[in-house]
């Protein structure tokens, strides 16, 4: 690949989680358009998506990772993260390439990793706001750091828990993929924070998804994201809530950990899938019932002005739900207290005051747009120092 001699050489550590990959892709495209030379370390399963950026890719594979007995399904991410750190550090030790900047996903311990790479300036990309760690997140730190113990020993480092690193917010420069208005903890904001608005990954149309909307019904899209989504009872509650409804058509995106057959026989107005091309579906959606992950909020509000019913499951989703209610863009519910009556009440409350809730989505969407407008100007400042 031809290198631009006038551009900066930027090394990017792409995250290992789907939502984090979506967030950084547009940044890479912007940096390329400004004439910089961008090299990315990226998991092989994301290679196809990163190729579209035009960046030079260093692809790696973690191989098949098997969960030890009695480990929760989510632990596969922890083990993948530990293996990814090991591979990146090993390649960094062998590399003789010189870079001006290290741009990394906020789950990586950039300060420690850079003891190997020794790059002058490092900048973290935060896919979701920096709030307070939940009790779940605090309680599982020991399990998440276990795969890092041999890595730390091998390279004489002190790599810290990836969720703790994000919430500590101690990176020198922080690119926040949201707006200052939507960031819940304004008291933590200082000159190291740069709000650049959401990054939206363009996806090709999935022609294999053949769902047809009934134009005589409102479409309700229900999804709990890609991580904390194995809540069979919740999806069954949704089915009972909207069973045989004359007013609503329902799409359930249940993720890969559940089987559609486990939902039982579905009425004709309800459709369930393990995977849904979310951007396609949101273009037709009237109300989105969501876990409140930041990418889902961005895609629903910034791109489509869709009011939300937020049922947070973990992590930043609780803070995001508070902000959605604060600005009147939707309703937040307690995941431990969900039943058909509560779901119906919340839905009809929004439908009966749709203009009010649309105004709330417009307030947040405007803040996202304004943050994005400053993006390239900021990049010129940060990367041309």
C-alpha positions in Angstrom: 0.0 0.0 0.0 1.3 3.5 -0.9 2.0 5.7 2.0 1.2 9.4 2.1 4.5 11.1 3.0 2.8 14.2 4.3 0.2 12.4 6.5 0.7 11.1 10.0 1.2 7.4 10.6 -1.6 6.2 12.9 -1.9 2.8 14.5 -5.4 1.7 15.4 -6.3 -1.1 17.9 -9.8 -2.0 16.8 -12.1 -3.3 19.6 -13.1 -6.9 19.8 -16.8 -6.2 20.4 -19.2 -5.6 17.5 -20.5 -2.2 18.7 -17.0 -0.9 19.3 -16.0 -1.9 15.7 -19.0 0.0 14.4 -18.0 3.1 16.3 -14.4 3.3 15.1 -14.9 2.6 11.4 -16.2 6.1 10.5 -13.3 7.7 12.4 -10.8 5.6 10.3 -12.5 6.8 7.1 -12.3 10.4 8.3 -8.6 10.1 9.1 -7.9 8.5 5.7 -9.8 11.3 3.9 -7.5 13.8 5.7 -4.5 12.2 4.1 -3.2 10.1 7.1 -1.7 6.7 6.9 -3.8 4.3 9.0 -2.8 0.8 10.1 -5.3 -1.3 12.0 -4.9 -4.4 14.2 -8.2 -6.2 13.7 -9.8 -9.5 14.6 -10.3 -11.7 11.5 -14.1 -11.8 11.9 -14.2 -8.0 11.4 -11.7 -7.9 8.4 -14.4 -7.5 5.7 -16.0 -4.5 7.5 -12.6 -2.8 8.0 -11.5 -3.3 4.4 -14.1 -0.7 3.3 -12.2 2.0 5.2 -9.1 1.8 2.9 -6.8 1.4 5.9 -3.9 -1.1 5.9 -5.1 -4.1 8.0 -3.0 -6.4 10.2 -5.5 -9.2 10.8 -5.2 -11.7 13.6 -7.1 -14.7 14.8 -7.6 -15.9 18.3 -8.5 -19.4 17.1 -11.2 -21.5 18.8 -11.7 -20.5 22.4 -13.5 -23.0 24.6 -15.2 -21.9 27.8 -14.0 -23.7 31.0 -16.8 -25.6 32.9 -19.3 -23.4 34.8 -18.2 -20.2 33.0 -21.0 -17.9 31.8 -21.5 -17.5 28.1 -20.3 -13.8 28.3 -16.9 -15.0 29.5 -16.0 -15.9 25.9 -15.4 -12.2 25.4 -13.1 -12.0 28.4 -11.0 -14.9 27.1 -11.0 -13.4 23.6 -9.8 -10.1 25.0 -6.9 -11.7 26.8 -5.8 -13.6 23.7 -6.1 -10.5 21.5 -3.9 -8.5 23.9 -1.2 -11.2 23.8 -1.2 -11.4 20.0 -1.1 -7.6 19.6 1.8 -7.2 22.1 3.7 -10.1 20.5 3.5 -8.5 17.0 4.3 -5.1 18.5 7.6 -6.4 19.9 8.5 -7.8 16.5 7.5 -4.8 14.5 10.0 -2.2 13.4 7.4 0.2 12.0 7.2 3.7 13.5 4.0 5.5 14.3 3.0 9.0 15.3 -0.2 8.2 17.0 -1.9 5.2 18.7 -5.7 5.3 18.5 -7.3 2.5 20.5 -10.6 1.3 21.7 -11.3 2.3 25.3 -11.4 -1.3 26.5 -7.7 -1.6 25.8 -5.2 -0.5 28.4 -3.5 2.0 26.1 -0.9 3.2 28.6 0.3 -0.3 29.3 0.2 -1.5 25.7 2.2 1.5 24.6 5.1 0.4 26.8 5.7 -2.1 24.0 4.8 0.1 21.0 6.4 3.4 22.4 4.2 5.7 20.2 4.5 9.4 21.1 0.7 10.3 21.3 -2.1 8.0 22.3 -5.9 8.7 22.0 -8.7 6.5 23.2 -12.1 6.1 21.5 -15.0 5.7 23.8 -17.9 4.0 22.2 -20.2 4.8 25.1 -20.2 7.5 27.9 -18.1 7.2 31.1 -20.5 6.8 34.0 -20.4 4.7 37.2 -19.6 1.0 37.2 -22.5 -1.2 38.0 -22.3 -3.7 40.9 -22.3 -6.5 38.3 -19.3 -4.9 36.6 -17.4 -4.5 39.9 -18.2 -8.0 41.1 -16.8 -9.7 38.0 -13.5 -7.9 37.7 -11.5 -10.8 39.1 -12.9 -13.2 36.4 -12.3 -10.6 33.6 -8.7 -10.1 34.7 -7.8 -13.8 34.9 -6.9 -14.1 31.2 -4.6 -11.1 31.5 -2.4 -12.7 34.3 -0.2 -14.7 31.9 -0.1 -11.8 29.4 1.1 -9.4 32.1 3.7 -12.0 33.3 4.9 -12.6 29.7 5.4 -8.9 28.9 6.1 -7.5 32.4 3.0 -5.3 32.2 0.1 -4.4 34.4 -2.9 -4.7 31.9 -6.0 -3.8 33.8 -9.6 -5.0 33.5 -11.1 -3.7 30.3 -14.3 -2.5 31.8 -12.5 -0.8 34.7 -10.2 0.9 32.2 -13.2 2.4 30.3 -14.9 3.7 33.4 -11.8 5.1 34.9 -11.6 7.5 32.0 -7.9 8.1 32.6 -6.8 8.3 28.9 -4.9 11.5 28.0 -7.2 12.2 25.1 -10.7 10.8 24.8 -12.8 10.8 21.7 -16.4 10.4 22.9 -18.9 9.0 20.4 -21.8 11.0 21.8 -22.6 14.6 22.6 -21.8 16.6 25.7 -25.6 16.9 26.3 -26.1 13.1 26.3 -23.1 12.4 28.6 -24.6 11.8 32.0 -21.7 12.9 34.3 -20.9 16.4 33.3 -18.9 16.8 36.5 -16.3 14.4 35.1 -15.8 16.3 31.9 -12.5 18.2 31.4 -10.2 19.3 28.6 -9.3 15.6 27.8 -12.8 15.0 26.5 -13.7 15.6 22.9 -17.3 15.0 21.9 -17.5 14.0 18.3 -21.0 12.6 18.1 -22.1 9.1 17.1 -20.4 7.1 14.3 -22.8 5.3 12.0 -21.5 2.3 10.1 -22.9 2.1 6.6 -24.2 -1.4 5.9 -25.2 -2.9 2.6 -28.9 -3.9 2.3 -29.4 -7.5 3.5 -31.6 -8.9 0.7 -32.0 -12.2 2.6 -34.2 -10.4 5.2 -37.6 -10.6 3.6 -39.9 -9.2 6.3 -42.8 -7.2 4.9 -44.4 -4.5 7.0 -48.2 -4.4 7.3 -48.9 -0.7 6.4 -52.1 -0.9 8.4 -50.3 -1.6 11.7 -47.6 0.1 13.8 -44.3 -1.7 13.8 -42.7 -2.4 17.2 -39.1 -3.6 17.1 -37.7 -5.3 20.2 -34.0 -6.1 20.7 -31.8 -6.5 23.8 -28.5 -6.1 21.9 -25.7 -8.6 21.2 -24.3 -9.3 24.7 -26.9 -9.4 27.5 -29.7 -10.8 25.4 -30.5 -14.3 26.6 -33.6 -13.4 28.5 -36.2 -15.9 27.3 -38.8 -14.8 29.9 -38.6 -11.2 28.6 -39.3 -12.2 25.0 -42.1 -14.5 26.1 -43.6 -11.5 28.0 -43.4 -9.5 24.8 -45.2 -12.2 22.9 -48.0 -12.3 25.4 -48.3 -8.5 25.4 -48.9 -8.3 21.7 -50.4 -11.7 20.9 -52.9 -11.4 18.0 -52.9 -7.6 18.2 -54.9 -5.8 15.5 -52.8 -2.6 16.0 -49.2 -3.8 16.1 -46.8 -5.9 14.2 -43.8 -7.1 16.2 -40.2 -8.0 15.3 -38.2 -9.8 18.0 -34.4 -9.9 17.6 -33.4 -12.6 20.1 -29.7 -13.0 19.5 -27.6 -16.0 19.0 -27.9 -17.6 22.5 -31.6 -18.4 22.2 -33.5 -20.6 19.8 -36.5 -19.3 18.1 -38.3 -22.6 18.8 -38.0 -21.9 22.5 -40.5 -19.1 22.1 -43.2 -21.5 21.2 -45.8 -21.0 18.5 -45.9 -17.4 17.4 -49.1 -15.6 16.4 -49.2 -14.2 12.9 -48.4 -10.6 13.9 -45.1 -11.5 15.7 -41.9 -12.4 13.9 -38.7 -13.7 15.7 -35.2 -13.8 14.4 -31.8 -14.7 15.7 -30.4 -11.8 13.7 -32.0 -8.7 12.3 -30.4 -6.1 10.0 -31.2 -3.3 12.5 -30.6 -0.3 10.3 -33.1 -1.7 7.7 -35.7 -2.5 10.3 -35.5 0.9 12.1 -36.4 2.7 8.9 -39.9 1.1 9.2 -40.1 1.1 13.0 -42.6 3.3 15.0 -41.5 2.4 18.6 -38.2 0.7 19.6 -38.1 -1.4 22.7 -34.4 -1.7 23.5 -31.8 -2.5 26.1 -30.4 1.0 25.6 -27.0 0.3 24.2 -25.5 3.4 22.8 -25.3 2.2 19.2 -29.0 1.3 19.3 -29.8 4.7 20.7 -27.7 6.4 18.0 -29.3 4.4 15.2 -32.9 4.9 16.5 -32.7 8.6 17.5 -30.0 10.2 15.3 -30.9 8.5 12.1 -34.7 7.8 12.5 -36.2 10.0 15.4 -37.8 6.9 16.9 -39.1 7.1 20.6 -37.8 4.4 22.8 -38.9 2.1 25.6 -35.6 1.4 27.3 -35.1 -1.7 29.4 -31.5 -1.6 30.5 -29.7 -4.9 31.2 -26.2 -3.8 32.2 -23.3 -1.4 32.0 -23.9 2.0 30.4 -27.4 1.1 29.6 -28.8 2.4 32.9 -27.2 5.8 32.4 -28.4 5.9 28.8 -32.0 5.1 30.0 -31.8 8.1 32.4 -30.8 10.4 29.7 -33.6 9.2 27.4 -36.2 10.0 30.1 -34.5 13.2 31.1 -34.9 14.6 27.5 -38.3 13.1 26.9 -37.3 10.8 24.2 -38.8 7.7 25.7 -39.6 5.7 28.8 -37.2 3.7 31.0 -38.4 0.5 32.7 -37.0 -1.9 35.3 -35.9 -5.2 33.7 -36.8 -7.0 36.9 -40.4 -5.8 36.7 -41.6 -6.4 33.2 -45.0 -7.8 32.4 -47.6 -7.4 29.6 -49.5 -4.7 31.5 -46.4 -2.5 32.1 -45.3 -2.9 28.5 -48.8 -2.0 27.1 -49.1 1.0 29.4 -45.7 2.3 28.4 -46.4 1.8 24.7 -49.8 3.5 24.7 -48.4 6.4 26.8 -45.9 7.1 24.0 -48.4 6.5 21.2 -50.8 8.9 22.9 -48.2 11.6 23.2 -46.1 10.9 20.1 -45.4 14.5 19.2 -44.0 15.1 22.7 -41.7 12.1 22.6 -40.6 13.0 19.0 -39.6 16.4 20.3 -37.4 14.7 22.9 -35.7 12.6 20.2 -35.1 15.7 18.1 -33.4 17.4 21.1 -30.9 14.6 21.4 -30.5 14.1 17.7 -29.7 17.9 17.3 -26.9 17.6 19.9 -25.5 14.6 18.1 -25.5 16.4 14.7 -23.8 19.5 16.2 -21.0 17.3 17.8 -20.4 15.6 14.4 -20.1 18.9 12.6 -16.9 19.7 14.6 -15.4 16.2 14.0 -13.0 16.8 11.1 -11.9 20.2 12.4 -11.0 18.5 15.7 -9.1 15.7 13.9 -7.0 18.2 12.0 -6.1 19.8 15.4 -5.4 16.5 17.2 -3.5 14.7 14.5 -1.5 17.7 13.1 0.1 18.7 16.3 
